């Protein structure tokens, strides 16, 4: 398992980013319904999807490497 700065385990970093990505998706979805914040909601949702998918991908690759 890879460690990040100060010895923080990779799974803690990835899980926190995945949860934050889910929150960004939820918050962006709620902002899209407001006319004056529609663009900001779409940007926030897109960032959440990118964050979620990227860190889930890293977590998946790390779990494959450990199984061999």
N, CA, C and O atoms as a Tripos MOL2 file, in Angstrom:
@<TRIPOS>MOLECULE
protein
  272   271    68     0     0
PROTEIN
NO_CHARGES

@<TRIPOS>ATOM
      1 N           0.8520   -1.1720    0.0000 N.3       1 UNK1
      2 CA          0.0000    0.0000    0.0000 C.3       1 UNK1
      3 C           0.8950    1.2310    0.0000 C.2       1 UNK1
      4 O           1.8520    1.3160    0.7690 O.2       1 UNK1
      5 N           0.5790    2.1640   -0.8540 N.am      2 UNK2
      6 CA          1.3950    3.3750   -0.9320 C.3       2 UNK2
      7 C           1.0170    4.3600    0.1730 C.2       2 UNK2
      8 O          -0.1370    4.4470    0.5930 O.2       2 UNK2
      9 N           2.0140    5.0850    0.6200 N.am      3 UNK3
     10 CA          1.8090    6.1040    1.6390 C.3       3 UNK3
     11 C           2.0530    7.4800    1.0290 C.2       3 UNK3
     12 O           2.8730    7.6420    0.1250 O.2       3 UNK3
     13 N           1.3370    8.4470    1.5350 N.am      4 UNK4
     14 CA          1.5120    9.8190    1.1010 C.3       4 UNK4
     15 C           2.3350   10.5710    2.1430 C.2       4 UNK4
     16 O           2.8890    9.9620    3.0590 O.2       4 UNK4
     17 N           2.4120   11.8650    2.0080 N.am      5 UNK5
     18 CA          3.2030   12.6940    2.9040 C.3       5 UNK5
     19 C           2.7870   12.4850    4.3600 C.2       5 UNK5
     20 O           1.6000   12.3210    4.6430 O.2       5 UNK5
     21 N           3.7110   12.4880    5.2520 N.am      6 UNK6
     22 CA          3.5160   12.2560    6.6850 C.3       6 UNK6
     23 C           3.0130   10.8510    6.9860 C.2       6 UNK6
     24 O           2.4580   10.6170    8.0590 O.2       6 UNK6
     25 N           3.1950    9.9120    6.0650 N.am      7 UNK7
     26 CA          2.8150    8.5250    6.2990 C.3       7 UNK7
     27 C           1.3300    8.2460    6.2220 C.2       7 UNK7
     28 O           0.8750    7.2070    6.7020 O.2       7 UNK7
     29 N           0.5580    9.1510    5.6260 N.am      8 UNK8
     30 CA         -0.8840    8.9300    5.4910 C.3       8 UNK8
     31 C          -1.1080    7.8270    4.4640 C.2       8 UNK8
     32 O          -0.5940    7.9150    3.3490 O.2       8 UNK8
     33 N          -1.8730    6.7790    4.8210 N.am      9 UNK9
     34 CA         -2.1080    5.6900    3.8660 C.3       9 UNK9
     35 C          -2.8700    6.1700    2.6350 C.2       9 UNK9
     36 O          -3.7260    7.0500    2.7220 O.2       9 UNK9
     37 N          -2.5480    5.5800    1.4990 N.am     10 UNK10
     38 CA         -3.1920    5.9540    0.2460 C.3      10 UNK10
     39 C          -4.6930    5.7820    0.2770 C.2      10 UNK10
     40 O          -5.4260    6.5880   -0.2950 O.2      10 UNK10
     41 N          -5.1580    4.7360    0.9400 N.am     11 UNK11
     42 CA         -6.6000    4.4910    0.9700 C.3      11 UNK11
     43 C          -7.3410    5.6290    1.6650 C.2      11 UNK11
     44 O          -8.4710    5.9420    1.2910 O.2      11 UNK11
     45 N          -6.7280    6.2540    2.6670 N.am     12 UNK12
     46 CA         -7.3760    7.3810    3.3600 C.3      12 UNK12
     47 C          -7.4940    8.5900    2.4280 C.2      12 UNK12
     48 O          -8.5100    9.2850    2.4260 O.2      12 UNK12
     49 N          -6.4560    8.8300    1.6450 N.am     13 UNK13
     50 CA         -6.4830    9.9500    0.7030 C.3      13 UNK13
     51 C          -7.5100    9.6890   -0.3810 C.2      13 UNK13
     52 O          -8.3170   10.5640   -0.6950 O.2      13 UNK13
     53 N          -7.4890    8.4970   -0.9550 N.am     14 UNK14
     54 CA         -8.4160    8.1780   -2.0410 C.3      14 UNK14
     55 C          -9.8560    8.2060   -1.5590 C.2      14 UNK14
     56 O         -10.7250    8.7500   -2.2420 O.2      14 UNK14
     57 N         -10.1230    7.6300   -0.3990 N.am     15 UNK15
     58 CA        -11.4890    7.6010    0.1150 C.3      15 UNK15
     59 C         -11.9950    9.0050    0.4200 C.2      15 UNK15
     60 O         -13.1560    9.3130    0.1500 O.2      15 UNK15
     61 N         -11.1460    9.8570    0.9750 N.am     16 UNK16
     62 CA        -11.5850   11.2300    1.2510 C.3      16 UNK16
     63 C         -11.8810   11.9810   -0.0450 C.2      16 UNK16
     64 O         -12.8320   12.7600   -0.0990 O.2      16 UNK16
     65 N         -11.0810   11.7570   -1.0900 N.am     17 UNK17
     66 CA        -11.3360   12.4220   -2.3630 C.3      17 UNK17
     67 C         -12.5740   11.8640   -3.0530 C.2      17 UNK17
     68 O         -13.2980   12.6060   -3.7170 O.2      17 UNK17
     69 N         -12.8210   10.5880   -2.9080 N.am     18 UNK18
     70 CA        -14.0360    9.9920   -3.4830 C.3      18 UNK18
     71 C         -15.2730   10.5700   -2.8000 C.2      18 UNK18
     72 O         -16.2420   10.9270   -3.4690 O.2      18 UNK18
     73 N         -15.2420   10.6620   -1.4770 N.am     19 UNK19
     74 CA        -16.3810   11.2270   -0.7510 C.3      19 UNK19
     75 C         -16.5650   12.7100   -1.0670 C.2      19 UNK19
     76 O         -17.6950   13.1790   -1.2060 O.2      19 UNK19
     77 N         -15.4740   13.4410   -1.1780 N.am     20 UNK20
     78 CA        -15.5640   14.8520   -1.5420 C.3      20 UNK20
     79 C         -16.1040   15.0070   -2.9640 C.2      20 UNK20
     80 O         -16.8670   15.9330   -3.2380 O.2      20 UNK20
     81 N         -15.7190   14.1160   -3.8610 N.am     21 UNK21
     82 CA        -16.2600   14.1310   -5.2210 C.3      21 UNK21
     83 C         -17.7580   13.8930   -5.2270 C.2      21 UNK21
     84 O         -18.4890   14.5530   -5.9660 O.2      21 UNK21
     85 N         -18.2240   12.9530   -4.4070 N.am     22 UNK22
     86 CA        -19.6710   12.7180   -4.3000 C.3      22 UNK22
     87 C         -20.3910   13.9530   -3.7660 C.2      22 UNK22
     88 O         -21.4850   14.2820   -4.2250 O.2      22 UNK22
     89 N         -19.7810   14.6350   -2.7980 N.am     23 UNK23
     90 CA        -20.3760   15.8520   -2.2630 C.3      23 UNK23
     91 C         -20.4260   16.9440   -3.3270 C.2      23 UNK23
     92 O         -21.4240   17.6590   -3.4250 O.2      23 UNK23
     93 N         -19.3700   17.0860   -4.1230 N.am     24 UNK24
     94 CA        -19.3660   18.0760   -5.1980 C.3      24 UNK24
     95 C         -20.4700   17.7750   -6.2190 C.2      24 UNK24
     96 O         -21.1290   18.6900   -6.7130 O.2      24 UNK24
     97 N         -20.6660   16.5070   -6.5270 N.am     25 UNK25
     98 CA        -21.7310   16.1320   -7.4610 C.3      25 UNK25
     99 C         -23.0850   16.5250   -6.8910 C.2      25 UNK25
    100 O         -23.9140   17.1010   -7.5950 O.2      25 UNK25
    101 N         -23.3120   16.2170   -5.6220 N.am     26 UNK26
    102 CA        -24.5830   16.5560   -4.9670 C.3      26 UNK26
    103 C         -24.7940   18.0730   -4.9200 C.2      26 UNK26
    104 O         -25.8710   18.5650   -5.2550 O.2      26 UNK26
    105 N         -23.7660   18.8050   -4.5040 N.am     27 UNK27
    106 CA        -23.8680   20.2550   -4.4030 C.3      27 UNK27
    107 C         -24.0790   20.8830   -5.7820 C.2      27 UNK27
    108 O         -24.9020   21.7860   -5.9320 O.2      27 UNK27
    109 N         -23.3480   20.4140   -6.7770 N.am     28 UNK28
    110 CA        -23.5170   20.9290   -8.1380 C.3      28 UNK28
    111 C         -24.9000   20.6530   -8.6850 C.2      28 UNK28
    112 O         -25.4870   21.4980   -9.3620 O.2      28 UNK28
    113 N         -25.4270   19.4650   -8.3920 N.am     29 UNK29
    114 CA        -26.7760   19.1180   -8.8400 C.3      29 UNK29
    115 C         -27.7990   20.0750   -8.2350 C.2      29 UNK29
    116 O         -28.7340   20.4950   -8.9170 O.2      29 UNK29
    117 N         -27.6290   20.4230   -6.9580 N.am     30 UNK30
    118 CA        -28.5510   21.3560   -6.3190 C.3      30 UNK30
    119 C         -28.4050   22.7750   -6.8670 C.2      30 UNK30
    120 O         -29.3900   23.5090   -6.9410 O.2      30 UNK30
    121 N         -27.1960   23.1690   -7.2500 N.am     31 UNK31
    122 CA        -26.9870   24.5100   -7.7950 C.3      31 UNK31
    123 C         -27.5210   24.6500   -9.2140 C.2      31 UNK31
    124 O         -27.8750   25.7530   -9.6300 O.2      31 UNK31
    125 N         -27.5840   23.5590   -9.9610 N.am     32 UNK32
    126 CA        -28.0760   23.6180  -11.3400 C.3      32 UNK32
    127 C         -29.5270   24.0790  -11.3870 C.2      32 UNK32
    128 O         -29.9450   24.7050  -12.3610 O.2      32 UNK32
    129 N         -30.2950   23.7800  -10.3500 N.am     33 UNK33
    130 CA        -31.7140   24.1560  -10.3460 C.3      33 UNK33
    131 C         -31.9220   25.6580  -10.1590 C.2      33 UNK33
    132 O         -33.0200   26.1560  -10.4060 O.2      33 UNK33
    133 N         -30.8880   26.3920   -9.7280 N.am     34 UNK34
    134 CA        -30.9930   27.8410   -9.5660 C.3      34 UNK34
    135 C         -30.4740   28.5220  -10.8320 C.2      34 UNK34
    136 O         -29.3650   28.2430  -11.2860 O.2      34 UNK34
    137 N         -31.2790   29.4110  -11.3900 N.am     35 UNK35
    138 CA        -30.9380   30.0250  -12.6750 C.3      35 UNK35
    139 C         -29.6250   30.7960  -12.6460 C.2      35 UNK35
    140 O         -28.8390   30.7010  -13.5890 O.2      35 UNK35
    141 N         -29.3720   31.5500  -11.5940 N.am     36 UNK36
    142 CA        -28.1680   32.3770  -11.5700 C.3      36 UNK36
    143 C         -26.9060   31.5840  -11.2210 C.2      36 UNK36
    144 O         -25.8060   32.1200  -11.3530 O.2      36 UNK36
    145 N         -27.0230   30.3390  -10.7840 N.am     37 UNK37
    146 CA        -25.8580   29.5230  -10.4270 C.3      37 UNK37
    147 C         -25.7390   28.2580  -11.2800 C.2      37 UNK37
    148 O         -25.0020   27.3370  -10.9300 O.2      37 UNK37
    149 N         -26.4580   28.2170  -12.3860 N.am     38 UNK38
    150 CA        -26.4850   27.0130  -13.2230 C.3      38 UNK38
    151 C         -25.0960   26.6380  -13.7450 C.2      38 UNK38
    152 O         -24.7210   25.4660  -13.7080 O.2      38 UNK38
    153 N         -24.3380   27.6100  -14.2250 N.am     39 UNK39
    154 CA        -22.9990   27.3320  -14.7720 C.3      39 UNK39
    155 C         -22.0750   26.8350  -13.6690 C.2      39 UNK39
    156 O         -21.3180   25.8850  -13.8670 O.2      39 UNK39
    157 N         -22.1370   27.4800  -12.5050 N.am     40 UNK40
    158 CA        -21.2930   27.0540  -11.3940 C.3      40 UNK40
    159 C         -21.6550   25.6380  -10.9420 C.2      40 UNK40
    160 O         -20.7760   24.8600  -10.5710 O.2      40 UNK40
    161 N         -22.9210   25.3110  -10.9740 N.am     41 UNK41
    162 CA        -23.3500   23.9610  -10.6140 C.3      41 UNK41
    163 C         -22.8300   22.9200  -11.5870 C.2      41 UNK41
    164 O         -22.4340   21.8270  -11.1820 O.2      41 UNK41
    165 N         -22.8320   23.2600  -12.8770 N.am     42 UNK42
    166 CA        -22.3220   22.3200  -13.8740 C.3      42 UNK42
    167 C         -20.8110   22.1230  -13.7190 C.2      42 UNK42
    168 O         -20.3080   21.0090  -13.8600 O.2      42 UNK42
    169 N         -20.0980   23.2020  -13.4290 N.am     43 UNK43
    170 CA        -18.6520   23.0960  -13.2140 C.3      43 UNK43
    171 C         -18.3520   22.2690  -11.9800 C.2      43 UNK43
    172 O         -17.4720   21.4080  -12.0080 O.2      43 UNK43
    173 N         -19.0720   22.5190  -10.8970 N.am     44 UNK44
    174 CA        -18.8570   21.7830   -9.6580 C.3      44 UNK44
    175 C         -19.1940   20.2990   -9.8290 C.2      44 UNK44
    176 O         -18.4740   19.4380   -9.3230 O.2      44 UNK44
    177 N         -20.2740   20.0010  -10.5320 N.am     45 UNK45
    178 CA        -20.6280   18.5990  -10.7880 C.3      45 UNK45
    179 C         -19.5610   17.9070  -11.6250 C.2      45 UNK45
    180 O         -19.2010   16.7630  -11.3510 O.2      45 UNK45
    181 N         -19.0560   18.5940  -12.6410 N.am     46 UNK46
    182 CA        -18.0110   18.0210  -13.4930 C.3      46 UNK46
    183 C         -16.7380   17.7470  -12.6980 C.2      46 UNK46
    184 O         -16.1070   16.7030  -12.8720 O.2      46 UNK46
    185 N         -16.3630   18.6740  -11.8350 N.am     47 UNK47
    186 CA        -15.1820   18.4630  -11.0000 C.3      47 UNK47
    187 C         -15.3850   17.2800  -10.0600 C.2      47 UNK47
    188 O         -14.4550   16.5120   -9.8150 O.2      47 UNK47
    189 N         -16.5960   17.1310   -9.5350 N.am     48 UNK48
    190 CA        -16.8970   16.0070   -8.6580 C.3      48 UNK48
    191 C         -16.7840   14.6790   -9.3780 C.2      48 UNK48
    192 O         -16.2380   13.7180   -8.8360 O.2      48 UNK48
    193 N         -17.2980   14.6190  -10.5990 N.am     49 UNK49
    194 CA        -17.2190   13.3810  -11.3870 C.3      49 UNK49
    195 C         -15.7650   13.0400  -11.6950 C.2      49 UNK49
    196 O         -15.3610   11.8820  -11.5990 O.2      49 UNK49
    197 N         -14.9820   14.0490  -12.0650 N.am     50 UNK50
    198 CA        -13.5640   13.8090  -12.3440 C.3      50 UNK50
    199 C         -12.8240   13.3360  -11.1000 C.2      50 UNK50
    200 O         -12.0330   12.3950  -11.1650 O.2      50 UNK50
    201 N         -13.0780   13.9810   -9.9770 N.am     51 UNK51
    202 CA        -12.4130   13.6090   -8.7250 C.3      51 UNK51
    203 C         -12.7900   12.1880   -8.3130 C.2      51 UNK51
    204 O         -11.9300   11.3940   -7.9340 O.2      51 UNK51
    205 N         -14.0580   11.8830   -8.3890 N.am     52 UNK52
    206 CA        -14.5440   10.5510   -8.0180 C.3      52 UNK52
    207 C         -13.9400    9.4780   -8.9100 C.2      52 UNK52
    208 O         -13.4270    8.4770   -8.4110 O.2      52 UNK52
    209 N         -13.9940    9.6710  -10.2120 N.am     53 UNK53
    210 CA        -13.5170    8.6380  -11.1280 C.3      53 UNK53
    211 C         -11.9930    8.4720  -11.0640 C.2      53 UNK53
    212 O         -11.4980    7.3470  -11.1260 O.2      53 UNK53
    213 N         -11.2500    9.5670  -10.9410 N.am     54 UNK54
    214 CA         -9.7950    9.4710  -10.9070 C.3      54 UNK54
    215 C          -9.3140    8.7350   -9.6580 C.2      54 UNK54
    216 O          -8.4660    7.8480   -9.7560 O.2      54 UNK54
    217 N          -9.8350    9.0850   -8.5060 N.am     55 UNK55
    218 CA         -9.3500    8.4620   -7.2790 C.3      55 UNK55
    219 C          -9.8930    7.0470   -7.0970 C.2      55 UNK55
    220 O          -9.2350    6.2110   -6.4770 O.2      55 UNK55
    221 N         -11.0700    6.7690   -7.6240 N.am     56 UNK56
    222 CA        -11.5510    5.3900   -7.6230 C.3      56 UNK56
    223 C         -10.6590    4.5300   -8.5260 C.2      56 UNK56
    224 O         -10.3810    3.3720   -8.2170 O.2      56 UNK56
    225 N         -10.2200    5.1110   -9.6380 N.am     57 UNK57
    226 CA         -9.3140    4.4170  -10.5540 C.3      57 UNK57
    227 C          -7.9760    4.1240   -9.8790 C.2      57 UNK57
    228 O          -7.4470    3.0210  -10.0140 O.2      57 UNK57
    229 N          -7.4170    5.1050   -9.1480 N.am     58 UNK58
    230 CA         -6.1600    4.8820   -8.4320 C.3      58 UNK58
    231 C          -6.3040    3.7850   -7.3770 C.2      58 UNK58
    232 O          -5.4230    2.9380   -7.2260 O.2      58 UNK58
    233 N          -7.4100    3.8110   -6.6570 N.am     59 UNK59
    234 CA         -7.6660    2.8100   -5.6200 C.3      59 UNK59
    235 C          -7.7600    1.4280   -6.2580 C.2      59 UNK59
    236 O          -7.2190    0.4590   -5.7250 O.2      59 UNK59
    237 N          -8.4420    1.3340   -7.3930 N.am     60 UNK60
    238 CA         -8.5880    0.0560   -8.0960 C.3      60 UNK60
    239 C          -7.2310   -0.4630   -8.5720 C.2      60 UNK60
    240 O          -6.9270   -1.6440   -8.4040 O.2      60 UNK60
    241 N          -6.4260    0.3990   -9.1570 N.am     61 UNK61
    242 CA         -5.1040   -0.0360   -9.6300 C.3      61 UNK61
    243 C          -4.2250   -0.5020   -8.4810 C.2      61 UNK61
    244 O          -3.4900   -1.4800   -8.6200 O.2      61 UNK61
    245 N          -4.2930    0.1840   -7.3500 N.am     62 UNK62
    246 CA         -3.5010   -0.2210   -6.1880 C.3      62 UNK62
    247 C          -3.9670   -1.5760   -5.6520 C.2      62 UNK62
    248 O          -3.1470   -2.3840   -5.2170 O.2      62 UNK62
    249 N          -5.2730   -1.8270   -5.6800 N.am     63 UNK63
    250 CA         -5.7720   -3.1120   -5.1840 C.3      63 UNK63
    251 C          -5.3940   -4.2640   -6.1080 C.2      63 UNK63
    252 O          -5.2160   -5.3920   -5.6490 O.2      63 UNK63
    253 N          -5.2710   -3.9920   -7.4030 N.am     64 UNK64
    254 CA         -4.8390   -5.0230   -8.3560 C.3      64 UNK64
    255 C          -3.3620   -5.3500   -8.1220 C.2      64 UNK64
    256 O          -2.9830   -6.5210   -8.1350 O.2      64 UNK64
    257 N          -2.5310   -4.3370   -7.9100 N.am     65 UNK65
    258 CA         -1.1010   -4.5460   -7.7010 C.3      65 UNK65
    259 C          -0.8280   -5.3660   -6.4440 C.2      65 UNK65
    260 O           0.1130   -6.1590   -6.4300 O.2      65 UNK65
    261 N          -1.6100   -5.2010   -5.4080 N.am     66 UNK66
    262 CA         -1.3980   -5.9420   -4.1640 C.3      66 UNK66
    263 C          -1.8170   -7.4070   -4.2910 C.2      66 UNK66
    264 O          -1.3300   -8.2550   -3.5430 O.2      66 UNK66
    265 N          -2.7060   -7.7080   -5.2210 N.am     67 UNK67
    266 CA         -3.1960   -9.0830   -5.3100 C.3      67 UNK67
    267 C          -2.1870  -10.0190   -5.9740 C.2      67 UNK67
    268 O          -2.3350  -11.2370   -5.8790 O.2      67 UNK67
    269 N          -1.1680   -9.4840   -6.6410 N.am     68 UNK68
    270 CA         -0.1880  -10.3170   -7.3220 C.3      68 UNK68
    271 C           1.0240  -10.5100   -6.5180 C.2      68 UNK68
    272 O           1.9510  -11.1920   -6.9540 O.2      68 UNK68
@<TRIPOS>BOND
     1     1     2 1
     2     2     3 1
     3     3     4 2
     4     3     5 am
     5     5     6 1
     6     6     7 1
     7     7     8 2
     8     7     9 am
     9     9    10 1
    10    10    11 1
    11    11    12 2
    12    11    13 am
    13    13    14 1
    14    14    15 1
    15    15    16 2
    16    15    17 am
    17    17    18 1
    18    18    19 1
    19    19    20 2
    20    19    21 am
    21    21    22 1
    22    22    23 1
    23    23    24 2
    24    23    25 am
    25    25    26 1
    26    26    27 1
    27    27    28 2
    28    27    29 am
    29    29    30 1
    30    30    31 1
    31    31    32 2
    32    31    33 am
    33    33    34 1
    34    34    35 1
    35    35    36 2
    36    35    37 am
    37    37    38 1
    38    38    39 1
    39    39    40 2
    40    39    41 am
    41    41    42 1
    42    42    43 1
    43    43    44 2
    44    43    45 am
    45    45    46 1
    46    46    47 1
    47    47    48 2
    48    47    49 am
    49    49    50 1
    50    50    51 1
    51    51    52 2
    52    51    53 am
    53    53    54 1
    54    54    55 1
    55    55    56 2
    56    55    57 am
    57    57    58 1
    58    58    59 1
    59    59    60 2
    60    59    61 am
    61    61    62 1
    62    62    63 1
    63    63    64 2
    64    63    65 am
    65    65    66 1
    66    66    67 1
    67    67    68 2
    68    67    69 am
    69    69    70 1
    70    70    71 1
    71    71    72 2
    72    71    73 am
    73    73    74 1
    74    74    75 1
    75    75    76 2
    76    75    77 am
    77    77    78 1
    78    78    79 1
    79    79    80 2
    80    79    81 am
    81    81    82 1
    82    82    83 1
    83    83    84 2
    84    83    85 am
    85    85    86 1
    86    86    87 1
    87    87    88 2
    88    87    89 am
    89    89    90 1
    90    90    91 1
    91    91    92 2
    92    91    93 am
    93    93    94 1
    94    94    95 1
    95    95    96 2
    96    95    97 am
    97    97    98 1
    98    98    99 1
    99    99   100 2
   100    99   101 am
   101   101   102 1
   102   102   103 1
   103   103   104 2
   104   103   105 am
   105   105   106 1
   106   106   107 1
   107   107   108 2
   108   107   109 am
   109   109   110 1
   110   110   111 1
   111   111   112 2
   112   111   113 am
   113   113   114 1
   114   114   115 1
   115   115   116 2
   116   115   117 am
   117   117   118 1
   118   118   119 1
   119   119   120 2
   120   119   121 am
   121   121   122 1
   122   122   123 1
   123   123   124 2
   124   123   125 am
   125   125   126 1
   126   126   127 1
   127   127   128 2
   128   127   129 am
   129   129   130 1
   130   130   131 1
   131   131   132 2
   132   131   133 am
   133   133   134 1
   134   134   135 1
   135   135   136 2
   136   135   137 am
   137   137   138 1
   138   138   139 1
   139   139   140 2
   140   139   141 am
   141   141   142 1
   142   142   143 1
   143   143   144 2
   144   143   145 am
   145   145   146 1
   146   146   147 1
   147   147   148 2
   148   147   149 am
   149   149   150 1
   150   150   151 1
   151   151   152 2
   152   151   153 am
   153   153   154 1
   154   154   155 1
   155   155   156 2
   156   155   157 am
   157   157   158 1
   158   158   159 1
   159   159   160 2
   160   159   161 am
   161   161   162 1
   162   162   163 1
   163   163   164 2
   164   163   165 am
   165   165   166 1
   166   166   167 1
   167   167   168 2
   168   167   169 am
   169   169   170 1
   170   170   171 1
   171   171   172 2
   172   171   173 am
   173   173   174 1
   174   174   175 1
   175   175   176 2
   176   175   177 am
   177   177   178 1
   178   178   179 1
   179   179   180 2
   180   179   181 am
   181   181   182 1
   182   182   183 1
   183   183   184 2
   184   183   185 am
   185   185   186 1
   186   186   187 1
   187   187   188 2
   188   187   189 am
   189   189   190 1
   190   190   191 1
   191   191   192 2
   192   191   193 am
   193   193   194 1
   194   194   195 1
   195   195   196 2
   196   195   197 am
   197   197   198 1
   198   198   199 1
   199   199   200 2
   200   199   201 am
   201   201   202 1
   202   202   203 1
   203   203   204 2
   204   203   205 am
   205   205   206 1
   206   206   207 1
   207   207   208 2
   208   207   209 am
   209   209   210 1
   210   210   211 1
   211   211   212 2
   212   211   213 am
   213   213   214 1
   214   214   215 1
   215   215   216 2
   216   215   217 am
   217   217   218 1
   218   218   219 1
   219   219   220 2
   220   219   221 am
   221   221   222 1
   222   222   223 1
   223   223   224 2
   224   223   225 am
   225   225   226 1
   226   226   227 1
   227   227   228 2
   228   227   229 am
   229   229   230 1
   230   230   231 1
   231   231   232 2
   232   231   233 am
   233   233   234 1
   234   234   235 1
   235   235   236 2
   236   235   237 am
   237   237   238 1
   238   238   239 1
   239   239   240 2
   240   239   241 am
   241   241   242 1
   242   242   243 1
   243   243   244 2
   244   243   245 am
   245   245   246 1
   246   246   247 1
   247   247   248 2
   248   247   249 am
   249   249   250 1
   250   250   251 1
   251   251   252 2
   252   251   253 am
   253   253   254 1
   254   254   255 1
   255   255   256 2
   256   255   257 am
   257   257   258 1
   258   258   259 1
   259   259   260 2
   260   259   261 am
   261   261   262 1
   262   262   263 1
   263   263   264 2
   264   263   265 am
   265   265   266 1
   266   266   267 1
   267   267   268 2
   268   267   269 am
   269   269   270 1
   270   270   271 1
   271   271   272 2
@<TRIPOS>SUBSTRUCTURE
     1 UNK1         2 RESIDUE 1 A UNK
     2 UNK2         6 RESIDUE 1 A UNK
     3 UNK3        10 RESIDUE 1 A UNK
     4 UNK4        14 RESIDUE 1 A UNK
     5 UNK5        18 RESIDUE 1 A UNK
     6 UNK6        22 RESIDUE 1 A UNK
     7 UNK7        26 RESIDUE 1 A UNK
     8 UNK8        30 RESIDUE 1 A UNK
     9 UNK9        34 RESIDUE 1 A UNK
    10 UNK10       38 RESIDUE 1 A UNK
    11 UNK11       42 RESIDUE 1 A UNK
    12 UNK12       46 RESIDUE 1 A UNK
    13 UNK13       50 RESIDUE 1 A UNK
    14 UNK14       54 RESIDUE 1 A UNK
    15 UNK15       58 RESIDUE 1 A UNK
    16 UNK16       62 RESIDUE 1 A UNK
    17 UNK17       66 RESIDUE 1 A UNK
    18 UNK18       70 RESIDUE 1 A UNK
    19 UNK19       74 RESIDUE 1 A UNK
    20 UNK20       78 RESIDUE 1 A UNK
    21 UNK21       82 RESIDUE 1 A UNK
    22 UNK22       86 RESIDUE 1 A UNK
    23 UNK23       90 RESIDUE 1 A UNK
    24 UNK24       94 RESIDUE 1 A UNK
    25 UNK25       98 RESIDUE 1 A UNK
    26 UNK26      102 RESIDUE 1 A UNK
    27 UNK27      106 RESIDUE 1 A UNK
    28 UNK28      110 RESIDUE 1 A UNK
    29 UNK29      114 RESIDUE 1 A UNK
    30 UNK30      118 RESIDUE 1 A UNK
    31 UNK31      122 RESIDUE 1 A UNK
    32 UNK32      126 RESIDUE 1 A UNK
    33 UNK33      130 RESIDUE 1 A UNK
    34 UNK34      134 RESIDUE 1 A UNK
    35 UNK35      138 RESIDUE 1 A UNK
    36 UNK36      142 RESIDUE 1 A UNK
    37 UNK37      146 RESIDUE 1 A UNK
    38 UNK38      150 RESIDUE 1 A UNK
    39 UNK39      154 RESIDUE 1 A UNK
    40 UNK40      158 RESIDUE 1 A UNK
    41 UNK41      162 RESIDUE 1 A UNK
    42 UNK42      166 RESIDUE 1 A UNK
    43 UNK43      170 RESIDUE 1 A UNK
    44 UNK44      174 RESIDUE 1 A UNK
    45 UNK45      178 RESIDUE 1 A UNK
    46 UNK46      182 RESIDUE 1 A UNK
    47 UNK47      186 RESIDUE 1 A UNK
    48 UNK48      190 RESIDUE 1 A UNK
    49 UNK49      194 RESIDUE 1 A UNK
    50 UNK50      198 RESIDUE 1 A UNK
    51 UNK51      202 RESIDUE 1 A UNK
    52 UNK52      206 RESIDUE 1 A UNK
    53 UNK53      210 RESIDUE 1 A UNK
    54 UNK54      214 RESIDUE 1 A UNK
    55 UNK55      218 RESIDUE 1 A UNK
    56 UNK56      222 RESIDUE 1 A UNK
    57 UNK57      226 RESIDUE 1 A UNK
    58 UNK58      230 RESIDUE 1 A UNK
    59 UNK59      234 RESIDUE 1 A UNK
    60 UNK60      238 RESIDUE 1 A UNK
    61 UNK61      242 RESIDUE 1 A UNK
    62 UNK62      246 RESIDUE 1 A UNK
    63 UNK63      250 RESIDUE 1 A UNK
    64 UNK64      254 RESIDUE 1 A UNK
    65 UNK65      258 RESIDUE 1 A UNK
    66 UNK66      262 RESIDUE 1 A UNK
    67 UNK67      266 RESIDUE 1 A UNK
    68 UNK68      270 RESIDUE 1 A UNK
